[in-house]
């Protein structure tokens, strides 16, 4: 387990899980959110993002959390492990609403500078339909992945995995 992807619905706790996995494993951690967006939640120029992603992926080992479907194939091609946090929609929505209300107006440690936490109805909608719309596409991509796939359906399973590493 040297190049690990942590993927799943927004609100599943990808960044939190990835941070704990990095602490247990000693692997360097890359939060895609922190590298993708420009201030004001602006999307980067595709060529700039591709160049930045090349740099991020060049390391011999890493844990990368985040979905960003447009770069998933490139990341899967280099990863040896994919961890899917496949949690219930209501749990992800609850966690996201909790995060928004707790951190509204502040920048999370795993977010890019100039991108404060905000209420975004479209983002909440994406979480509400993630398992129905996005998860099947993730599963198709993972179906061709030759590496190790670890799927957690409950936070307790993810915690047991981390505890076993300690």
N, CA, C and O of each residue as an XYZ file, in Angstrom:
664
protein
N       0.851     -1.175      0.000
C       0.000      0.000      0.000
C       0.897      1.238      0.000
O       1.270      1.767      1.047
N       1.227      1.679     -1.215
C       2.121      2.832     -1.366
C       1.455      4.024     -2.042
O       1.800      5.173     -1.769
N       0.507      3.747     -2.919
C      -0.217      4.809     -3.638
C      -1.710      4.526     -3.482
O      -2.261      3.621     -4.108
N      -2.336      5.314     -2.641
C      -3.695      5.030     -2.191
C      -4.640      6.154     -2.595
O      -4.351      7.331     -2.380
N      -5.776      5.778     -3.184
C      -6.849      6.726     -3.458
C      -7.940      6.526     -2.422
O      -8.317      5.394     -2.119
N      -8.448      7.624     -1.878
C      -9.602      7.591     -0.980
C     -10.711      8.348     -1.696
O     -10.607      9.552     -1.930
N     -11.776      7.627     -2.042
C     -12.857      8.201     -2.831
C     -14.192      7.927     -2.157
O     -14.289      7.070     -1.278
N     -15.214      8.656     -2.572
C     -16.549      8.473     -2.026
C     -17.309      9.782     -2.050
O     -16.792     10.811     -2.485
N     -18.520      9.733     -1.587
C     -19.400     10.897     -1.602
C     -18.828     12.054     -0.792
O     -18.153     11.837      0.213
N     -19.097     13.281     -1.228
C     -18.808     14.414     -0.338
C     -19.551     14.190      0.983
O     -20.688     13.719      0.991
N     -18.914     14.522      2.068
C     -19.511     14.330      3.381
C     -19.247     12.966      3.982
O     -19.595     12.729      5.139
N     -18.640     12.061      3.224
C     -18.353     10.723      3.749
C     -17.212     10.754      4.760
O     -17.115      9.878      5.619
N     -16.355     11.753      4.658
C     -15.213     11.828      5.559
C     -13.915     11.394      4.904
O     -13.019     10.879      5.573
N     -13.811     11.599      3.597
C     -12.594     11.198      2.870
C     -11.352     11.862      3.446
O     -10.344     11.197      3.687
N     -11.420     13.163      3.665
C     -10.244     13.888      4.162
C      -9.876     13.443      5.567
O      -8.697     13.281      5.883
N     -10.879     13.247      6.408
C     -10.624     12.799      7.779
C     -10.010     11.403      7.778
O      -9.033     11.150      8.484
N     -10.579     10.502      6.988
C     -10.042      9.146      6.900
C      -8.626      9.168      6.337
O      -7.734      8.505      6.867
N      -8.418      9.925      5.267
C      -7.095      9.989      4.635
C      -6.053     10.542      5.602
O      -4.913     10.077      5.625
N      -6.441     11.529      6.393
C      -5.517     12.098      7.380
C      -5.117     11.037      8.405
O      -3.941     10.914      8.746
N      -6.088     10.277      8.892
C      -5.789      9.222      9.863
C      -4.940      8.123      9.228
O      -4.018      7.609      9.862
N      -5.241      7.762      7.993
C      -4.454      6.742      7.294
C      -3.013      7.209      7.111
O      -2.080      6.420      7.262
N      -2.830      8.473      6.791
C      -1.477      9.022      6.636
C      -0.718      8.973      7.959
O       0.474      8.665      7.983
N      -1.402      9.274      9.052
C      -0.746      9.222     10.363
C      -0.314      7.802     10.708
O       0.770      7.593     11.253
N      -1.161      6.828     10.390
C      -0.841      5.430     10.705
C       0.216      4.852      9.771
O       1.040      4.041     10.192
N       0.197      5.263      8.512
C       1.073      4.642      7.514
C       2.370      5.406      7.261
O       3.352      4.831      6.794
N       2.371      6.698      7.570
C       3.530      7.529      7.265
C       3.605      7.968      5.812
O       4.574      8.615      5.414
N       2.601      7.629      5.015
C       2.586      8.044      3.609
C       2.218      9.518      3.502
O       1.430     10.016      4.306
N       2.776     10.221      2.523
C       2.418     11.629      2.334
C       0.963     11.763      1.896
O       0.449     10.939      1.139
N       0.314     12.811      2.382
C      -1.104     13.042      2.129
C      -1.305     14.206      1.170
O      -0.707     15.270      1.327
N      -2.160     13.984      0.175
C      -2.515     15.023     -0.793
C      -4.031     15.159     -0.792
O      -4.744     14.224     -1.155
N      -4.522     16.330     -0.381
C      -5.951     16.629     -0.466
C      -6.190     17.296     -1.819
O      -5.734     18.419     -2.034
N      -6.890     16.633     -2.727
C      -7.121     17.225     -4.048
C      -7.853     18.556     -3.955
O      -7.585     19.466     -4.740
N      -8.778     18.680     -2.998
C      -9.486     19.958     -2.836
C      -8.509     21.115     -2.673
O      -8.712     22.189     -3.240
N      -7.458     20.897     -1.903
C      -6.501     21.969     -1.612
C      -5.707     22.385     -2.843
O      -5.159     23.486     -2.887
N      -5.644     21.519     -3.832
C      -4.841     21.805     -5.021
C      -5.669     22.185     -6.243
O      -5.161     22.824     -7.165
N      -6.924     21.802     -6.252
C      -7.735     21.991     -7.456
C      -8.286     23.413     -7.586
O      -8.035     24.088     -8.584
N      -9.023     23.858     -6.598
C      -9.717     25.142     -6.714
C      -8.796     26.340     -6.512
O      -7.824     26.292     -5.758
N      -9.136     27.401     -7.207
C      -8.501     28.702     -7.019
C      -9.380     29.502     -6.064
O     -10.516     29.098     -5.813
N      -8.898     30.623     -5.519
C      -9.721     31.411     -4.594
C     -11.121     31.671     -5.154
O     -11.310     31.909     -6.347
N     -12.093     31.614     -4.239
C     -13.479     31.813     -4.633
C     -14.104     30.576     -5.250
O     -15.122     30.670     -5.935
N     -13.509     29.425     -5.015
C     -13.984     28.151     -5.550
C     -13.991     28.139     -7.084
O     -14.825     27.479     -7.704
N     -13.066     28.867     -7.676
C     -12.949     28.931     -9.129
C     -12.205     27.696     -9.632
O     -11.218     27.266     -9.035
N     -12.692     27.135    -10.736
C     -12.012     25.981    -11.323
C     -10.803     26.446    -12.120
O     -10.849     27.497    -12.760
N      -9.718     25.671    -12.088
C      -8.507     26.067    -12.814
C      -8.643     25.824    -14.314
O      -9.544     25.118    -14.766
N      -7.751     26.412    -15.058
C      -7.619     26.109    -16.476
C      -7.245     24.627    -16.592
O      -6.359     24.168    -15.870
N      -7.889     23.876    -17.472
C      -7.594     22.438    -17.572
C      -6.116     22.112    -17.787
O      -5.617     21.143    -17.214
N      -5.418     22.884    -18.586
C      -3.991     22.609    -18.820
C      -3.183     22.840    -17.547
O      -2.257     22.087    -17.248
N      -3.539     23.887    -16.795
C      -2.850     24.146    -15.525
C      -3.103     23.012    -14.538
O      -2.187     22.570    -13.845
N      -4.354     22.541    -14.475
C      -4.689     21.449    -13.563
C      -3.948     20.172    -13.961
O      -3.431     19.469    -13.093
N      -3.889     19.865    -15.244
C      -3.169     18.674    -15.694
C      -1.699     18.728    -15.288
O      -1.137     17.724    -14.849
N      -1.081     19.885    -15.432
C       0.330     20.036    -15.051
C       0.501     19.871    -13.545
O       1.441     19.220    -13.089
N      -0.411     20.463    -12.776
C      -0.328     20.334    -11.318
C      -0.544     18.885    -10.900
O       0.149     18.382    -10.016
N      -1.496     18.217    -11.528
C      -1.759     16.818    -11.205
C      -0.550     15.944    -11.531
O      -0.225     15.031    -10.772
N       0.113     16.214    -12.646
C       1.338     15.475    -12.978
C       2.350     15.570    -11.846
O       2.969     14.574    -11.470
N       2.515     16.767    -11.310
C       3.454     16.982    -10.209
C       3.023     16.207     -8.969
O       3.848     15.569     -8.315
N       1.730     16.259     -8.643
C       1.223     15.563     -7.459
C       1.385     14.053     -7.579
O       1.704     13.381     -6.598
N       1.169     13.526     -8.760
C       1.226     12.077     -8.969
C       2.645     11.537     -9.121
O       2.845     10.323     -9.111
N       3.621     12.414     -9.260
C       4.999     11.985     -9.521
C       5.662     11.315     -8.327
O       6.674     10.633     -8.492
N       5.123     11.490     -7.145
C       5.737     10.904     -5.961
C       5.697      9.386     -5.977
O       4.812      8.780     -6.582
N       6.672      8.776     -5.302
C       6.730      7.319     -5.221
C       5.616      6.747     -4.359
O       5.191      5.608     -4.553
N       5.147      7.545     -3.405
C       4.079      7.088     -2.521
C       3.207      8.277     -2.159
O       3.678      9.413     -2.095
N       1.930      8.002     -1.922
C       0.987      9.043     -1.544
C      -0.352      8.444     -1.151
O      -0.687      7.307     -1.482
N      -1.092      9.258     -0.436
C      -2.517      9.042     -0.209
C      -3.185     10.266     -0.801
O      -2.867     11.395     -0.426
N      -4.109     10.049     -1.726
C      -4.825     11.156     -2.358
C      -6.304     10.996     -2.054
O      -6.904      9.967     -2.365
N      -6.896     12.035     -1.437
C      -8.334     11.974     -1.215
C      -9.032     12.958     -2.135
O      -8.570     14.078     -2.352
N     -10.157     12.506     -2.669
C     -10.948     13.346     -3.557
C     -11.397     12.565     -4.774
O     -10.780     11.570     -5.155
N     -12.471     13.026     -5.374
C     -13.050     12.323     -6.520
C     -12.559     12.889     -7.843
O     -11.774     12.238     -8.533
N     -12.995     14.069     -8.207
C     -12.589     14.721     -9.457
C     -12.513     13.709    -10.599
O     -11.437     13.308    -11.042
N     -13.709     13.311    -11.057
C     -13.835     12.265    -12.062
C     -12.973     12.448    -13.293
O     -12.532     11.464    -13.887
N     -12.723     13.687    -13.690
C     -11.923     13.934    -14.880
C     -10.488     13.454    -14.765
O      -9.818     13.257    -15.779
N     -10.012     13.266    -13.551
C      -8.635     12.792    -13.360
C      -8.582     11.401    -12.733
O      -7.503     10.907    -12.404
N      -9.734     10.774    -12.568
C      -9.785      9.479    -11.885
C      -8.971      8.416    -12.619
O      -8.234      7.660    -11.986
N      -9.094      8.350    -13.940
C      -8.373      7.316    -14.695
C      -6.865      7.452    -14.511
O      -6.166      6.452    -14.346
N      -6.370      8.671    -14.539
C      -4.923      8.891    -14.362
C      -4.479      8.451    -12.978
O      -3.420      7.843    -12.828
N      -5.279      8.754    -11.972
C      -4.911      8.376    -10.606
C      -5.003      6.873    -10.406
O      -4.134      6.274     -9.773
N      -6.060      6.257    -10.947
C      -6.188      4.802    -10.826
C      -5.046      4.074    -11.528
O      -4.609      3.020    -11.066
N      -4.566      4.617    -12.622
C      -3.472      3.980    -13.363
C      -2.189      3.913    -12.541
O      -1.341      3.056    -12.788
N      -2.041      4.799    -11.577
C      -0.822      4.839    -10.766
C      -1.005      4.283     -9.360
O      -0.025      3.979     -8.681
N      -2.245      4.148     -8.921
C      -2.521      3.693     -7.557
C      -2.367      2.181     -7.442
O      -2.513      1.447     -8.420
N      -2.071      1.735     -6.225
C      -2.087      0.295     -5.963
C      -3.264     -0.096     -5.073
O      -3.590     -1.276     -4.949
N      -3.903      0.904     -4.453
C      -5.032      0.663     -3.558
C      -6.070      1.757     -3.753
O      -5.734      2.937     -3.858
N      -7.332      1.355     -3.800
C      -8.440      2.311     -3.848
C      -9.363      2.009     -2.678
O      -9.836      0.884     -2.518
N      -9.610      3.019     -1.868
C     -10.506      2.874     -0.722
C     -11.758      3.684     -1.008
O     -11.697      4.899     -1.195
N     -12.896      2.996     -1.042
C     -14.179      3.629     -1.327
C     -14.982      3.731     -0.041
O     -15.330      2.719      0.568
N     -15.273      4.955      0.364
C     -16.157      5.184      1.503
C     -17.575      5.241      0.939
O     -18.016      6.280      0.446
N     -18.271      4.133      1.015
C     -19.599      3.971      0.412
C     -20.658      4.017      1.511
O     -21.306      3.016      1.817
N     -20.815      5.190      2.087
C     -21.695      5.364      3.237
C     -23.099      5.768      2.812
O     -23.293      6.278      1.709
N     -24.080      5.543      3.685
C     -25.455      5.938      3.370
C     -25.570      7.437      3.075
O     -24.879      8.264      3.670
N     -26.455      7.752      2.149
C     -26.654      9.137      1.722
C     -27.011     10.043      2.890
O     -26.467     11.142      3.006
N     -27.913      9.602      3.753
C     -28.332     10.460      4.870
C     -27.169     10.782      5.800
O     -27.087     11.896      6.317
N     -26.275      9.833      6.019
C     -25.100     10.101      6.847
C     -24.220     11.161      6.189
O     -23.758     12.084      6.859
N     -23.987     11.036      4.891
C     -23.148     12.011      4.182
C     -23.791     13.395      4.191
O     -23.105     14.397      4.399
N     -25.100     13.457      3.969
C     -25.802     14.746      4.015
C     -25.711     15.361      5.400
O     -25.443     16.555      5.536
N     -25.933     14.550      6.435
C     -25.868     15.054      7.810
C     -24.470     15.591      8.119
O     -24.327     16.672      8.690
N     -23.453     14.839      7.743
C     -22.077     15.280      7.997
C     -21.756     16.567      7.240
O     -21.074     17.446      7.767
N     -22.244     16.677      6.015
C     -21.976     17.881      5.229
C     -22.684     19.094      5.820
O     -22.089     20.166      5.925
N     -23.944     18.938      6.205
C     -24.678     20.050      6.826
C     -24.000     20.451      8.133
O     -23.875     21.639      8.431
N     -23.568     19.471      8.904
C     -22.847     19.763     10.155
C     -21.569     20.546      9.861
O     -21.265     21.520     10.549
N     -20.827     20.126      8.848
C     -19.586     20.819      8.472
C     -19.877     22.252      8.041
O     -19.180     23.181      8.449
N     -20.896     22.427      7.226
C     -21.233     23.767      6.738
C     -21.637     24.674      7.891
O     -21.178     25.813      7.972
N     -22.491     24.182      8.784
C     -22.957     25.037      9.883
C     -21.848     25.316     10.891
O     -21.806     26.395     11.482
N     -20.966     24.370     11.088
C     -19.873     24.557     12.048
C     -18.772     25.457     11.496
O     -18.215     26.278     12.224
N     -18.460     25.305     10.218
C     -17.301     25.992      9.641
C     -17.666     27.100      8.662
O     -16.781     27.649      8.005
N     -18.935     27.439      8.551
C     -19.376     28.430      7.560
C     -18.524     29.699      7.624
O     -18.344     30.291      8.689
N     -18.008     30.100      6.467
C     -17.206     31.317      6.379
C     -15.737     31.131      6.683
O     -14.954     32.066      6.518
N     -15.342     29.949      7.123
C     -13.927     29.689      7.405
C     -13.373     28.722      6.356
O     -14.130     28.024      5.682
N     -12.068     28.690      6.230
C     -11.410     27.801      5.275
C     -10.930     26.561      6.023
O     -10.143     26.663      6.965
N     -11.404     25.394      5.603
C     -10.974     24.137      6.214
C      -9.483     23.919      5.974
O      -8.938     24.430      4.995
N      -8.816     23.172      6.848
C      -7.386     22.890      6.641
C      -7.099     22.149      5.335
O      -6.008     22.288      4.781
N      -8.048     21.370      4.837
C      -7.832     20.616      3.607
C      -8.426     21.310      2.386
O      -8.521     20.710      1.315
N      -8.826     22.571      2.540
C      -9.377     23.347      1.421
C      -8.342     24.375      0.963
O      -7.431     24.720      1.716
N      -8.480     24.856     -0.255
C      -7.516     25.842     -0.762
C      -7.738     27.215     -0.140
O      -8.850     27.530      0.283
N      -6.698     28.029     -0.081
C      -6.845     29.395      0.435
C      -7.891     30.158     -0.380
O      -7.986     30.006     -1.597
N      -8.659     30.970      0.311
C      -9.659     31.781     -0.375
C     -10.928     31.039     -0.728
O     -11.738     31.529     -1.514
N     -11.109     29.860     -0.155
C     -12.309     29.059     -0.424
C     -12.999     28.706      0.894
O     -12.883     27.581      1.379
N     -13.714     29.670      1.467
C     -14.381     29.403      2.740
C     -15.560     28.445      2.577
O     -16.179     28.355      1.517
N     -15.841     27.747      3.648
C     -16.994     26.839      3.667
C     -18.256     27.663      3.446
O     -18.411     28.745      4.014
N     -19.160     27.141      2.612
C     -20.364     27.897      2.267
C     -21.527     26.942      2.045
O     -21.344     25.744      1.830
N     -22.719     27.505      2.105
C     -23.914     26.733      1.787
C     -24.097     26.757      0.279
O     -24.152     27.829     -0.324
N     -24.191     25.590     -0.332
C     -24.311     25.478     -1.782
C     -25.353     24.396     -2.070
O     -25.086     23.204     -1.918
N     -26.534     24.829     -2.485
C     -27.637     23.902     -2.717
C     -27.295     22.858     -3.782
O     -27.679     21.696     -3.650
N     -26.584     23.256     -4.827
C     -26.198     22.312     -5.877
C     -25.266     21.227     -5.324
O     -25.374     20.058     -5.695
N     -24.351     21.629     -4.432
C     -23.435     20.667     -3.822
C     -24.215     19.671     -2.959
O     -23.948     18.470     -3.001
N     -25.180     20.168     -2.175
C     -26.012     19.274     -1.366
C     -26.794     18.306     -2.265
O     -26.948     17.132     -1.930
N     -27.277     18.795     -3.385
C     -27.983     17.932     -4.333
C     -27.048     16.842     -4.857
O     -27.456     15.688     -4.993
N     -25.803     17.201     -5.149
C     -24.828     16.207     -5.619
C     -24.624     15.099     -4.598
O     -24.471     13.932     -4.959
N     -24.624     15.467     -3.318
C     -24.492     14.459     -2.265
C     -25.743     13.582     -2.234
O     -25.653     12.363     -2.089
N     -26.907     14.211     -2.370
C     -28.174     13.474     -2.309
C     -28.288     12.420     -3.409
O     -28.917     11.382     -3.205
N     -27.693     12.671     -4.560
C     -27.808     11.720     -5.679
C     -26.515     10.933     -5.922
O     -26.449     10.148     -6.868
N     -25.500     11.124     -5.100
C     -24.188     10.523     -5.350
C     -24.267      9.004     -5.501
O     -23.754      8.450     -6.473
N     -24.904      8.333     -4.549
C     -24.928      6.860     -4.587
C     -25.684      6.340     -5.802
O     -25.346      5.286     -6.341
N     -26.697      7.067     -6.231
C     -27.508      6.630     -7.370
C     -26.850      6.978     -8.700
O     -26.949      6.215     -9.661
N     -26.176      8.131     -8.760
C     -25.644      8.628    -10.028
C     -24.140      8.382    -10.174
O     -23.691      7.887    -11.208
N     -23.371      8.721     -9.155
C     -21.904      8.674     -9.265
C     -21.301      7.322     -8.881
O     -20.332      6.876     -9.495
N     -21.872      6.673     -7.868
C     -21.281      5.419     -7.408
C     -21.245      4.351     -8.502
O     -20.237      3.653     -8.607
N     -22.294      4.184     -9.330
C     -22.176      3.190    -10.411
C     -21.006      3.467    -11.360
O     -20.344      2.532    -11.810
N     -20.749      4.731    -11.665
C     -19.605      5.067    -12.530
C     -18.292      4.748    -11.824
O     -17.359      4.248    -12.453
N     -18.209      5.031    -10.527
C     -17.012      4.673     -9.759
C     -16.807      3.161     -9.782
O     -15.688      2.680     -9.965
N     -17.894      2.420     -9.597
C     -17.789      0.960     -9.592
C     -17.304      0.426    -10.939
O     -16.515     -0.518    -10.983
N     -17.769      1.021    -12.033
C     -17.291      0.592    -13.354
C     -15.790      0.842    -13.483
O     -15.051     -0.012    -13.974
N     -15.352      2.003    -13.044
C     -13.914      2.305    -13.117
C     -13.114      1.361    -12.232
O     -12.048      0.889    -12.625
N     -13.623      1.090    -11.050
C     -12.918      0.189    -10.141
C     -12.936     -1.246    -10.658
O     -12.050     -2.031    -10.320
N     -13.924     -1.598    -11.467
C     -13.998     -2.946    -12.029
C     -12.795     -3.290    -12.890
O     -12.427     -4.460    -13.002
N     -12.185     -2.294    -13.493
C     -11.001     -2.514    -14.330
C      -9.703     -2.247    -13.569
O      -8.615     -2.391    -14.127
N      -9.813     -1.864    -12.311
C      -8.633     -1.523    -11.509
C      -7.935     -2.803    -11.053
O      -8.570     -3.648    -10.422
N      -6.637     -2.969    -11.356
C      -5.948     -4.204    -10.994
C      -5.473     -4.248     -9.542
O      -5.062     -5.302     -9.056
N      -5.525     -3.130     -8.861
C      -5.017     -3.073     -7.498
C      -6.028     -3.550     -6.468
O      -7.063     -4.129     -6.797
N      -5.697     -3.292     -5.229
C      -6.544     -3.684     -4.097
C      -7.675     -2.671     -3.947
O      -7.441     -1.462     -3.967
N      -8.892     -3.166     -3.799
C     -10.054     -2.314     -3.563
C     -10.593     -2.625     -2.175
O     -10.876     -3.776     -1.845
N     -10.730     -1.582     -1.371
C     -11.285     -1.719     -0.029
C     -12.534     -0.846      0.015
O     -12.479      0.351     -0.265
N     -13.664     -1.463      0.371
C     -14.937     -0.734      0.392
C     -15.499     -0.778      1.802
O     -15.705     -1.848      2.375
N     -15.740      0.397      2.345
C     -16.350      0.504      3.663
C     -17.765      1.032      3.503
O     -17.989      2.042      2.836
N     -18.719      0.344      4.120
C     -20.120      0.769      4.046
C     -20.563      1.484      5.316
O     -21.633      2.090      5.359
N     -19.727      1.405      6.348
C     -20.033      2.085      7.614
C     -18.743      2.670      8.177
O     -17.668      2.102      7.988
N     -18.847      3.801      8.866
C     -17.648      4.383      9.484
C     -16.950      3.423     10.448
O     -15.730      3.481     10.595
N     -17.698      2.552     11.099
C     -17.077      1.608     12.036
C     -16.134      0.648     11.309
O     -15.130      0.223     11.882
N     -16.439      0.302     10.063
C     -15.546     -0.558      9.281
C     -14.243      0.171      8.961
O     -13.162     -0.412      9.035
N     -14.356      1.437      8.609
C     -13.158      2.233      8.318
C     -12.306      2.383      9.570
O     -11.079      2.303      9.507
N     -12.956      2.600     10.705
C     -12.212      2.755     11.957
C     -11.511      1.454     12.337
O     -10.374      1.482     12.809
N     -12.168      0.326     12.140
C     -11.541     -0.969     12.433
C     -10.309     -1.185     11.550
O      -9.302     -1.723     12.010
N     -10.388     -0.772     10.297
C      -9.255     -0.864      9.379
C      -8.084     -0.035      9.907
O      -6.945     -0.504      9.939
N      -8.375      1.199     10.319
C      -7.321      2.071     10.858
C      -6.751      1.501     12.147
O      -5.539      1.534     12.362
N      -7.619      0.978     13.004
C      -7.163      0.400     14.275
C      -6.227     -0.782     14.033
O      -5.275     -0.986     14.787
N      -6.495     -1.555     12.990
C      -5.652     -2.713     12.678
C      -4.264     -2.284     12.207
O      -3.308     -3.053     12.313
N      -4.149     -1.067     11.689
C      -2.845     -0.560     11.243
C      -1.994     -0.055     12.402
O      -0.771      0.038     12.295
N      -2.648      0.265     13.499
C      -1.936      0.873     14.639
C      -1.056     -0.130     15.357
O      -0.393      0.219     16.334
